[in-house]
Amino acid sequence: MANRPVFIPIFDKEQLFKEIDIEFKWNPGFAVIQKQKNIKALHENAKNENIFPLLEVSTKSSELLGQRLSAFNLKIETEDFGNISIESAFQGSKVFKNNLQYTDIYQKESLEAKKDKRLKESGNLSNFNYFGNEWELEPKSAFYDWLYISALYPHKEYLKNNLCKYKGFTDIEFNPKKSFSCQARTCAIIVSLIELDLLDKAMLSQKNFIKIIYEKSTLWDF
């Protein structure tokens, strides 16, 4: 048996999403068909908890939308390198001690970017720098969420019509014991921002983004 989180949008300014762990029978193996079996088992057990419909957000998704929303496939436009994947943008923006950053990763394919051995050999992460846009490590996942949402922001009307119909989001590749940032969680955040009519305000500035998503609404100054 295994547990994986389902991220559910909550249309409440105090809490934009909730995370529910669902237990299901795990099918071992690295083949795509095995991972799709796990997705199916996860979604079926979530449906028993009245959590449906769900969208798997990964390259293993059975739905084209879920595949396109994978950080490996989703692109963001840059002035210097054209369209690059969110995965490559995220990895290439990591800054380590002594201001060490590997911006050549921006031009790599997603899998190659993620597995670049320098990322594990450079010590502790100090912050992120995306073409001069600097982000601290806290709040956790803030930079990743902003990067992901920035790529989708120009398509907000499409998201309103297509993403907002789902009750929750999963990512079978995400293991909360090994990482924190998760594209499925970010999708849940996007849906809540859209439904609460806060997406435009959140994207006005880094300060707004952090305040709206990670701080209590009692601290807002809008």
RONU-949025 format. One record per atom (N, C-alpha, C, O): residue in three letters; x, y, z. Coordinates in pm, whole numbers, padded with zeros to 5 digits, always signed. Example, Ala and Ser with C-alpha at 12.3 -4.5 7.8 and 13.67 -1.06 7.14 Angstrom:
2
ALA+01319-00569+00780
ALA+01230-00450+00780
ALA+01320-00330+00780
ALA+01424-00332+00846
SER+01285-00225+00708
SER+01367-00106+00714
SER+01290+00003+00787
SER+01341+00114+00804
This chain:
222
MET+00084-00120+00000
MET+00000+00000+00000
MET+00088+00125+00000
MET+00203+00123+00044
ALA+00030+00233-00050
ALA+00103+00360-00056
ALA+00006+00474-00026
ALA-00116+00457-00030
ASN+00062+00589+00005
ASN-00017+00710+00027
ASN+00034+00820-00066
ASN+00154+00838-00081
ARG-00058+00891-00126
ARG-00023+01008-00205
ARG-00125+01118-00177
ARG-00242+01089-00152
PRO-00081+01243-00181
PRO-00174+01353-00151
PRO-00262+01391-00270
PRO-00221+01383-00386
VAL-00383+01432-00238
VAL-00471+01496-00334
VAL-00485+01641-00289
VAL-00515+01668-00173
PHE-00464+01734-00381
PHE-00471+01875-00348
PHE-00605+01932-00397
PHE-00637+01926-00516
ILE-00680+01984-00305
ILE-00817+02028-00332
ILE-00827+02180-00317
ILE-00794+02233-00211
PRO-00873+02251-00420
PRO-00892+02395-00408
PRO-01001+02426-00305
PRO-01104+02359-00299
ILE-00976+02527-00225
ILE-01076+02575-00129
ILE-01095+02723-00154
ILE-00999+02800-00150
PHE-01215+02762-00181
PHE-01241+02902-00218
PHE-01259+02986-00093
PHE-01367+03040-00066
ASP-01151+02997-00017
ASP-01151+03068+00109
ASP-01019+03144+00118
ASP-00913+03084+00103
LYS-01024+03273+00141
LYS-00903+03354+00147
LYS-00809+03310+00259
LYS-00689+03336+00253
GLU-00862+03245+00360
GLU-00780+03198+00471
GLU-00701+03073+00436
GLU-00597+03045+00495
GLN-00752+02997+00339
GLN-00689+02870+00303
GLN-00727+02837+00160
GLN-00842+02805+00131
LEU-00630+02846+00070
LEU-00658+02830-00072
LEU-00670+02684-00116
LEU-00729+02655-00220
PHE-00614+02593-00035
PHE-00622+02452-00071
PHE-00609+02367+00054
PHE-00562+02413+00158
LYS-00651+02243+00042
LYS-00623+02147+00148
LYS-00564+02021+00085
LYS-00584+01993-00033
GLU-00490+01949+00165
GLU-00419+01830+00120
GLU-00473+01709+00194
GLU-00473+01705+00317
ILE-00518+01610+00119
ILE-00573+01489+00178
ILE-00493+01369+00128
ILE-00479+01349+00007
ASP-00441+01291+00220
ASP-00367+01170+00183
ASP-00464+01056+00155
ASP-00554+01029+00234
ILE-00443+00991+00042
ILE-00527+00878+00001
ILE-00441+00753-00006
ILE-00335+00752-00069
GLU-00486+00648+00059
GLU-00415+00521+00055
GLU-00466+00437-00062
GLU-00586+00435-00090
PHE-00375+00368-00128
PHE-00413+00283-00241
PHE-00309+00174-00260
PHE-00198+00182-00207
LYS-00347+00072-00335
LYS-00255-00037-00362
LYS-00151+00006-00464
LYS-00186+00051-00574
TRP-00025-00009-00429
TRP+00084+00036-00514
TRP+00125-00073-00612
TRP+00142-00189-00575
ASN+00140-00033-00737
ASN+00190-00123-00841
ASN+00334-00089-00869
ASN+00361+00016-00929
PRO+00429-00173-00828
PRO+00571-00139-00845
PRO+00615-00143-00990
PRO+00555-00211-01073
GLY+00722-00070-01018
GLY+00777-00069-01153
GLY+00787+00072-01207
GLY+00714+00162-01164
PHE+00877+00092-01303
PHE+00901+00224-01360
PHE+00834+00244-01495
PHE+00839+00354-01551
ALA+00771+00142-01546
ALA+00704+00154-01676
ALA+00584+00248-01664
ALA+00520+00258-01559
VAL+00555+00316-01772
VAL+00443+00411-01774
VAL+00313+00342-01736
VAL+00232+00398-01662
ILE+00292+00219-01787
ILE+00167+00149-01759
ILE+00151+00122-01609
ILE+00039+00123-01559
GLN+00261+00099-01538
GLN+00254+00076-01394
GLN+00216+00205-01322
GLN+00136+00203-01228
LYS+00272+00314-01365
LYS+00241+00441-01303
LYS+00097+00483-01331
LYS+00032+00544-01246
GLN+00048+00450-01448
GLN-00092+00480-01479
GLN-00188+00393-01399
GLN-00299+00435-01367
LYS-00145+00271-01367
LYS-00224+00187-01278
LYS-00233+00250-01140
LYS-00338+00247-01076
ASN-00123+00307-01095
ASN-00122+00373-00964
ASN-00210+00497-00964
ASN-00279+00525-00866
ILE-00207+00571-01072
ILE-00294+00688-01084
ILE-00440+00647-01077
ILE-00520+00708-01006
LYS-00474+00542-01149
LYS-00612+00493-01150
LYS-00654+00448-01012
LYS-00765+00479-00967
ALA-00567+00375-00943
ALA-00599+00326-00808
ALA-00616+00443-00711
ALA-00708+00443-00629
LEU-00527+00542-00722
LEU-00536+00661-00637
LEU-00667+00736-00660
LEU-00734+00774-00565
HIS-00702+00755-00786
HIS-00824+00829-00819
HIS-00949+00752-00778
HIS-01046+00812-00733
GLU-00947+00622-00793
GLU-01063+00542-00754
GLU-01087+00549-00604
GLU-01201+00561-00560
ASN-00980+00541-00527
ASN-00995+00548-00382
ASN-01034+00689-00336
ASN-01106+00705-00237
ALA-00988+00790-00408
ALA-01029+00927-00378
ALA-01177+00946-00408
ALA-01248+01017-00337
LYS-01223+00882-00515
LYS-01365+00892-00550
LYS-01452+00829-00442
LYS-01563+00876-00417
ASN-01401+00724-00378
ASN-01474+00663-00267
ASN-01489+00760-00150
ASN-01577+00745-00065
GLU-01399+00860-00146
GLU-01406+00965-00044
GLU-01482+01087-00096
GLU-01478+01194-00036
ASN-01549+01069-00209
ASN-01627+01175-00273
ASN-01540+01289-00326
ASN-01583+01404-00329
ILE-01419+01256-00366
ILE-01328+01355-00423
ILE-01311+01323-00572
ILE-01227+01241-00608
PHE-01388+01385-00655
PHE-01383+01365-00800
PHE-01460+01476-00869
PHE-01546+01538-00806
PRO-01433+01506-00995
PRO-01327+01445-01078
PRO-01189+01499-01040
PRO-01176+01610-00987
LEU-01088+01419-01068
LEU-00950+01456-01040
LEU-00870+01465-01170
LEU-00900+01398-01269
LEU-00769+01550-01167
LEU-00678+01560-01281
LEU-00538+01524-01235
LEU-00483+01586-01144
GLU-00480+01423-01297
GLU-00339+01390-01274
GLU-00255+01489-01355
GLU-00269+01500-01477
VAL-00167+01560-01285
VAL-00082+01660-01348
VAL+00060+01605-01357
VAL+00139+01622-01264
SER+00091+01541-01465
SER+00225+01485-01488
SER+00232+01432-01630
SER+00131+01428-01701
THR+00350+01393-01670
THR+00367+01336-01804
THR+00296+01201-01815
THR+00277+01151-01926
LYS+00259+01142-01703
LYS+00193+01010-01703
LYS+00041+01021-01705
LYS-00029+00920-01706
SER-00011+01142-01706
SER-00155+01163-01704
SER-00221+01103-01828
SER-00164+01106-01937
SER-00340+01050-01811
SER-00416+00996-01924
SER-00488+01108-02000
SER-00541+01085-02109
GLU-00489+01228-01943
GLU-00555+01342-02005
GLU-00451+01438-02062
GLU-00349+01465-01999
LEU-00478+01488-02181
LEU-00383+01576-02249
LEU-00356+01701-02166
LEU-00243+01748-02162
LEU-00458+01755-02101
LEU-00439+01874-02019
LEU-00339+01848-01908
LEU-00251+01930-01881
GLY-00352+01733-01843
GLY-00260+01697-01736
GLY-00118+01682-01785
GLY-00024+01720-01715
GLN-00101+01628-01905
GLN+00033+01614-01964
GLN+00092+01751-01995
GLN+00209+01776-01969
ARG+00010+01838-02051
ARG+00058+01971-02089
ARG+00095+02054-01967
ARG+00182+02141-01974
LEU+00029+02028-01854
LEU+00055+02104-01732
LEU+00174+02051-01654
LEU+00213+02110-01553
SER+00232+01942-01699
SER+00353+01892-01635
SER+00463+01997-01646
SER+00479+02060-01751
ALA+00540+02015-01539
ALA+00651+02111-01541
ALA+00755+02073-01645
ALA+00834+02157-01689
PHE+00756+01946-01685
PHE+00847+01902-01791
PHE+00803+01952-01928
PHE+00886+01971-02018
ASN+00673+01974-01944
ASN+00618+02015-02074
ASN+00577+02162-02080
ASN+00586+02225-02185
LEU+00533+02216-01968
LEU+00485+02354-01965
LEU+00600+02450-01990
LEU+00706+02439-01928
LYS+00579+02545-02080
LYS+00685+02639-02118
LYS+00657+02779-02065
LYS+00543+02821-02048
ILE+00767+02850-02040
ILE+00757+02991-02003
ILE+00847+03069-02098
ILE+00956+03023-02132
GLU+00803+03185-02141
GLU+00877+03264-02238
GLU+00985+03348-02171
GLU+00959+03413-02070
THR+01105+03346-02226
THR+01215+03428-02176
THR+01272+03511-02291
THR+01263+03472-02407
GLU+01331+03624-02256
GLU+01390+03710-02359
GLU+01520+03651-02413
GLU+01550+03664-02531
ASP+01595+03586-02326
ASP+01728+03539-02366
ASP+01728+03403-02436
ASP+01810+03378-02524
PHE+01635+03315-02394
PHE+01640+03177-02444
PHE+01510+03130-02511
PHE+01495+03011-02539
GLY+01418+03220-02535
GLY+01291+03178-02593
GLY+01208+03102-02492
GLY+01213+03130-02372
ASN+01131+03006-02539
ASN+01047+02926-02451
ASN+01127+02813-02388
ASN+01188+02732-02459
ILE+01127+02806-02256
ILE+01196+02699-02184
ILE+01097+02634-02089
ILE+00997+02695-02051
SER+01124+02511-02050
SER+01032+02441-01962
SER+01039+02496-01820
SER+01141+02552-01779
ILE+00931+02481-01747
ILE+00928+02522-01607
ILE+01035+02448-01528
ILE+01099+02506-01440
GLU+01055+02321-01558
GLU+01156+02242-01487
GLU+01295+02302-01509
GLU+01371+02319-01414
SER+01328+02333-01633
SER+01459+02391-01663
SER+01473+02530-01602
SER+01580+02566-01554
ALA+01365+02607-01605
ALA+01368+02741-01545
ALA+01390+02733-01395
ALA+01465+02812-01338
PHE+01323+02638-01331
PHE+01336+02622-01186
PHE+01477+02579-01147
PHE+01538+02637-01058
GLN+01528+02477-01214
GLN+01661+02426-01180
GLN+01771+02528-01213
GLN+01867+02542-01137
GLY+01756+02598-01324
GLY+01856+02695-01364
GLY+01857+02821-01279
GLY+01953+02898-01283
SER+01751+02842-01203
SER+01741+02960-01117
SER+01794+02936-00976
SER+01798+03029-00895
LYS+01836+02815-00947
LYS+01889+02785-00814
LYS+02024+02853-00795
LYS+02111+02848-00882
VAL+02040+02917-00680
VAL+02165+02984-00646
VAL+02220+02919-00519
VAL+02151+02906-00419
PHE+02346+02880-00526
PHE+02412+02814-00414
PHE+02510+02910-00348
PHE+02523+03025-00389
LYS+02579+02861-00247
LYS+02674+02945-00174
LYS+02777+03005-00272
LYS+02805+02949-00378
ASN+02830+03121-00233
ASN+02925+03196-00317
ASN+02861+03243-00447
ASN+02929+03264-00547
ASN+02728+03258-00444
ASN+02652+03309-00558
ASN+02671+03223-00683
ASN+02678+03274-00794
LEU+02678+03093-00662
LEU+02700+02998-00771
LEU+02567+02960-00835
LEU+02477+02909-00768
GLN+02557+02984-00964
GLN+02434+02954-01038
GLN+02469+02899-01176
GLN+02564+02946-01240
TYR+02392+02800-01221
TYR+02420+02734-01350
TYR+02312+02771-01452
TYR+02221+02693-01478
THR+02325+02890-01508
THR+02220+02938-01598
THR+02218+02864-01731
THR+02121+02877-01807
ASP+02322+02788-01762
ASP+02319+02709-01885
ASP+02211+02601-01879
ASP+02171+02547-01982
ILE+02166+02571-01759
ILE+02060+02471-01742
ILE+01930+02518-01807
ILE+01847+02436-01846
TYR+01912+02649-01819
TYR+01792+02702-01884
TYR+01772+02643-02024
TYR+01659+02626-02070
GLN+01882+02611-02090
GLN+01874+02566-02228
GLN+01871+02414-02241
GLN+01874+02361-02352
LYS+01864+02345-02128
LYS+01862+02199-02132
LYS+01718+02147-02134
LYS+01625+02216-02092
GLU+01703+02025-02183
GLU+01573+01959-02176
GLU+01540+01930-02029
GLU+01629+01921-01945
SER+01413+01914-02000
SER+01366+01906-01862
SER+01435+01798-01780
SER+01485+01825-01670
LEU+01439+01677-01832
LEU+01499+01566-01757
LEU+01647+01589-01734
LEU+01699+01562-01625
GLU+01715+01637-01836
GLU+01858+01664-01824
GLU+01882+01774-01721
GLU+01978+01769-01644
ALA+01795+01874-01720
ALA+01807+01984-01624
ALA+01790+01933-01481
ALA+01867+01969-01393
LYS+01690+01852-01460
LYS+01662+01801-01326
LYS+01774+01713-01274
LYS+01802+01713-01154
LYS+01838+01638-01363
LYS+01941+01543-01321
LYS+02083+01600-01330
LYS+02180+01526-01311
ASP+02096+01728-01359
ASP+02229+01787-01368
ASP+02302+01765-01235
ASP+02257+01811-01130
LYS+02413+01696-01240
LYS+02482+01654-01118
LYS+02537+01771-01037
LYS+02560+01757-00917
ARG+02558+01885-01101
ARG+02610+02001-01029
ARG+02513+02049-00922
ARG+02555+02107-00822
LEU+02383+02025-00942
LEU+02282+02070-00846
LEU+02295+01998-00713
LEU+02256+02052-00609
LYS+02348+01877-00716
LYS+02365+01800-00593
LYS+02505+01812-00535
LYS+02531+01768-00423
GLU+02595+01871-00612
GLU+02735+01879-00569
GLU+02775+02018-00523
GLU+02892+02040-00489
SER+02682+02110-00520
SER+02716+02250-00493
SER+02680+02298-00353
SER+02685+02418-00325
GLY+02643+02206-00266
GLY+02612+02246-00129
GLY+02470+02293-00112
GLY+02381+02259-00190
ASN+02450+02372-00008
ASN+02315+02418+00027
ASN+02267+02527-00067
ASN+02344+02610-00115
LEU+02138+02525-00092
LEU+02073+02628-00173
LEU+02061+02755-00089
LEU+02028+02749+00030
SER+02088+02870-00151
SER+02078+02996-00076
SER+01957+03079-00116
SER+01896+03144-00032
ASN+01922+03076-00244
ASN+01804+03150-00292
ASN+01782+03115-00439
ASN+01846+03025-00493
PHE+01690+03186-00503
PHE+01664+03170-00646
PHE+01685+03304-00715
PHE+01659+03410-00658
ASN+01732+03297-00840
ASN+01748+03418-00920
ASN+01704+03387-01063
ASN+01772+03315-01136
TYR+01589+03441-01100
TYR+01534+03417-01233
TYR+01548+03545-01315
TYR+01461+03632-01310
PHE+01658+03555-01391
PHE+01686+03671-01474
PHE+01677+03802-01393
PHE+01617+03900-01437
GLY+01738+03801-01275
GLY+01741+03920-01190
GLY+01626+03929-01092
GLY+01627+04015-01004
ASN+01527+03843-01106
ASN+01414+03839-01013
ASN+01450+03743-00901
ASN+01446+03622-00920
GLU+01483+03797-00784
GLU+01531+03715-00674
GLU+01420+03673-00579
GLU+01330+03751-00547
TRP+01429+03547-00534
TRP+01332+03490-00441
TRP+01406+03419-00329
TRP+01503+03347-00352
GLU+01359+03439-00208
GLU+01415+03369-00092
GLU+01361+03226-00088
GLU+01270+03191-00163
LEU+01418+03144-00001
LEU+01375+03005+00012
LEU+01242+02992+00087
LEU+01174+02890+00076
GLU+01207+03093+00161
GLU+01080+03095+00232
GLU+00994+03208+00176
GLU+01048+03312+00140
PRO+00863+03191+00169
PRO+00789+03068+00200
PRO+00826+02954+00104
PRO+00855+02975-00014
LYS+00825+02835+00158
LYS+00855+02717+00077
LYS+00764+02713-00045
LYS+00644+02738-00035
SER+00821+02682-00158
SER+00749+02665-00285
SER+00703+02796-00348
SER+00641+02793-00455
ALA+00730+02910-00286
ALA+00681+03036-00341
ALA+00737+03063-00480
ALA+00662+03099-00571
PHE+00867+03046-00497
PHE+00925+03071-00629
PHE+00872+02974-00733
PHE+00837+03013-00844
TYR+00867+02846-00697
TYR+00816+02746-00790
TYR+00673+02779-00830
TYR+00638+02775-00948
ASP+00589+02811-00732
ASP+00449+02844-00761
ASP+00439+02966-00852
ASP+00361+02967-00947
TRP+00519+03068-00822
TRP+00515+03190-00903
TRP+00559+03161-01047
TRP+00497+03209-01142
LEU+00664+03083-01061
LEU+00715+03049-01194
LEU+00610+02974-01274
LEU+00585+03005-01391
TYR+00549+02876-01212
TYR+00447+02792-01276
TYR+00325+02876-01314
TYR+00274+02867-01426
ILE+00279+02957-01220
ILE+00160+03038-01245
ILE+00188+03146-01349
ILE+00100+03182-01427
SER+00312+03198-01351
SER+00350+03297-01452
SER+00337+03241-01593
SER+00296+03312-01685
ALA+00372+03114-01608
ALA+00362+03052-01740
ALA+00217+03036-01783
ALA+00186+03042-01902
LEU+00128+03016-01687
LEU-00013+02992-01718
LEU-00098+03120-01718
LEU-00209+03121-01772
TYR-00045+03224-01660
TYR-00124+03346-01643
TYR-00182+03401-01774
TYR-00297+03445-01775
PRO-00107+03400-01883
PRO-00164+03450-02009
PRO-00283+03367-02059
PRO-00356+03410-02149
HIS-00303+03248-02002
HIS-00409+03158-02048
HIS-00518+03144-01942
HIS-00583+03039-01933
LYS-00539+03247-01863
LYS-00630+03236-01748
LYS-00775+03208-01790
LYS-00848+03141-01717
GLU-00816+03258-01905
GLU-00954+03231-01948
GLU-00970+03084-01984
GLU-01073+03022-01955
TYR-00868+03028-02048
TYR-00872+02885-02081
TYR-00875+02803-01952
TYR-00949+02705-01942
LEU-00797+02842-01854
LEU-00793+02770-01727
LEU-00927+02778-01657
LEU-00974+02681-01598
LYS-00989+02893-01664
LYS-01120+02911-01599
LYS-01222+02815-01656
LYS-01308+02764-01584
ASN-01213+02789-01785
ASN-01309+02702-01852
ASN-01273+02554-01846
ASN-01360+02469-01862
ASN-01147+02524-01822
ASN-01103+02385-01831
ASN-01045+02330-01701
ASN-01074+02216-01665
LEU-00963+02407-01632
LEU-00900+02358-01509
LEU-00994+02363-01390
LEU-00988+02278-01302
CYS-01080+02462-01388
CYS-01165+02486-01271
CYS-01277+02383-01255
CYS-01349+02386-01155
LYS-01293+02294-01349
LYS-01398+02193-01338
LYS-01356+02075-01251
LYS-01439+01991-01216
TYR-01227+02068-01215
TYR-01178+01955-01137
TYR-01189+01982-00988
TYR-01169+02095-00941
LYS-01221+01877-00915
LYS-01235+01887-00770
LYS-01098+01885-00701
LYS-01083+01939-00591
GLY-01001+01823-00765
GLY-00869+01814-00705
GLY-00764+01771-00806
GLY-00796+01740-00921
PHE-00638+01769-00760
PHE-00526+01743-00849
PHE-00426+01650-00782
PHE-00405+01656-00661
THR-00364+01565-00863
THR-00264+01470-00812
THR-00140+01475-00900
THR-00143+01523-01013
ASP-00031+01424-00846
ASP+00093+01406-00920
ASP+00156+01278-00868
ASP+00217+01277-00761
ILE+00143+01171-00943
ILE+00188+01040-00896
ILE+00339+01037-00874
ILE+00389+00953-00799
GLU+00412+01127-00938
GLU+00557+01130-00924
GLU+00600+01202-00795
GLU+00714+01189-00752
PHE+00510+01276-00735
PHE+00544+01357-00618
PHE+00549+01272-00491
PHE+00453+01203-00456
ASN+00663+01279-00424
ASN+00680+01212-00296
ASN+00711+01318-00191
ASN+00821+01373-00190
PRO+00616+01348-00102
PRO+00637+01455-00004
PRO+00754+01431+00090
PRO+00798+01523+00158
LYS+00804+01309+00095
LYS+00919+01280+00180
LYS+01050+01323+00114
LYS+01153+01334+00181
LYS+01046+01348-00017
LYS+01168+01381-00090
LYS+01170+01524-00142
LYS+01277+01579-00169
SER+01054+01586-00156
SER+01049+01722-00209
SER+00926+01794-00155
SER+00840+01733-00091
PHE+00920+01924-00182
PHE+00807+02002-00132
PHE+00723+02060-00245
PHE+00600+02047-00246
SER+00790+02125-00341
SER+00716+02186-00451
SER+00644+02080-00532
SER+00698+01972-00557
CYS+00520+02110-00572
CYS+00439+02011-00643
CYS+00345+02080-00741
CYS+00270+02170-00702
GLN+00350+02039-00865
GLN+00267+02101-00969
GLN+00118+02081-00943
GLN+00037+02166-00981
ALA+00081+01971-00881
ALA-00060+01947-00850
ALA-00110+02047-00745
ALA-00222+02097-00754
ARG-00026+02074-00646
ARG-00062+02174-00544
ARG-00078+02311-00608
ARG-00171+02385-00576
THR+00014+02345-00698
THR+00007+02475-00763
THR-00120+02489-00846
THR-00177+02597-00853
CYS-00163+02380-00908
CYS-00289+02385-00984
CYS-00408+02413-00893
CYS-00498+02488-00930
ALA-00406+02355-00775
ALA-00514+02381-00679
ALA-00513+02527-00637
ALA-00619+02589-00622
ILE-00394+02583-00620
ILE-00382+02725-00584
ILE-00436+02813-00697
ILE-00508+02910-00671
ILE-00402+02780-00821
ILE-00449+02859-00935
ILE-00601+02861-00940
ILE-00662+02966-00960
VAL-00663+02745-00923
VAL-00809+02738-00930
VAL-00872+02826-00822
VAL-00969+02897-00849
SER-00819+02820-00702
SER-00874+02904-00595
SER-00856+03052-00625
SER-00947+03132-00601
LEU-00740+03089-00677
LEU-00716+03230-00711
LEU-00814+03277-00818
LEU-00864+03390-00812
ILE-00841+03192-00915
ILE-00936+03227-01021
ILE-01076+03243-00965
ILE-01144+03341-00992
GLU-01119+03145-00886
GLU-01255+03147-00832
GLU-01277+03263-00733
GLU-01388+03313-00720
LEU-01171+03303-00664
LEU-01180+03414-00569
LEU-01150+03549-00634
LEU-01150+03652-00567
ASP-01125+03547-00765
ASP-01093+03667-00841
ASP-00970+03738-00783
ASP-00968+03860-00769
LEU-00869+03659-00749
LEU-00748+03713-00688
LEU-00623+03691-00776
LEU-00514+03734-00739
LEU-00640+03626-00889
LEU-00523+03593-00970
LEU-00451+03717-01019
LEU-00329+03726-01009
ASP-00525+03814-01070
ASP-00462+03936-01121
ASP-00388+04010-01009
ASP-00276+04057-01031
LYS-00448+04021-00893
LYS-00385+04090-00780
LYS-00259+04017-00736
LYS-00157+04080-00704
ALA-00266+03885-00734
ALA-00152+03806-00689
ALA-00032+03824-00782
ALA+00083+03820-00738
MET-00058+03843-00910
MET+00050+03851-01008
MET+00103+03993-01029
MET+00189+04015-01114
LEU+00052+04088-00954
LEU+00099+04226-00968
LEU+00242+04243-00917
LEU+00319+04321-00974
SER+00276+04172-00812
SER+00409+04187-00754
SER+00444+04066-00669
SER+00357+03987-00632
GLN+00572+04052-00639
GLN+00616+03943-00551
GLN+00554+03958-00412
GLN+00513+03859-00351
LYS+00546+04080-00363
LYS+00487+04106-00232
LYS+00341+04060-00229
LYS+00299+03993-00135
ASN+00266+04098-00332
ASN+00125+04055-00340
ASN+00114+03904-00344
ASN+00032+03844-00275
PHE+00198+03843-00427
PHE+00192+03698-00446
PHE+00211+03626-00313
PHE+00133+03536-00279
ILE+00312+03665-00239
ILE+00340+03599-00111
ILE+00230+03626-00010
ILE+00189+03536+00063
LYS+00184+03749-00006
LYS+00082+03785+00093
LYS-00050+03712+00068
LYS-00110+03660+00162
ILE-00093+03708-00056
ILE-00223+03648-00088
ILE-00222+03496-00070
ILE-00319+03439-00022
ILE-00112+03432-00109
ILE-00110+03286-00109
ILE-00063+03226+00023
ILE-00113+03122+00066
TYR+00033+03291+00087
TYR+00098+03226+00202
TYR+00070+03293+00337
TYR+00108+03239+00441
GLU+00004+03408+00337
GLU-00027+03474+00462
GLU-00178+03480+00481
GLU-00255+03469+00386
LYS-00219+03498+00606
LYS-00362+03505+00637
LYS-00423+03632+00581
LYS-00356+03735+00572
SER-00550+03625+00543
SER-00616+03740+00482
SER-00628+03857+00578
SER-00645+03971+00534
THR-00618+03831+00710
THR-00627+03940+00806
THR-00508+04035+00794
THR-00511+04146+00846
LEU-00402+03991+00723
LEU-00283+04073+00705
LEU-00287+04150+00573
LEU-00199+04232+00547
TRP-00388+04125+00492
TRP-00393+04188+00361
TRP-00418+04339+00377
TRP-00482+04383+00473
ASP-00370+04414+00284
ASP-00394+04560+00287
ASP-00466+04607+00162
ASP-00458+04725+00126
PHE-00535+04516+00095
PHE-00608+04555-00026
PHE-00736+04627+00012
PHE-00812+04669-00076
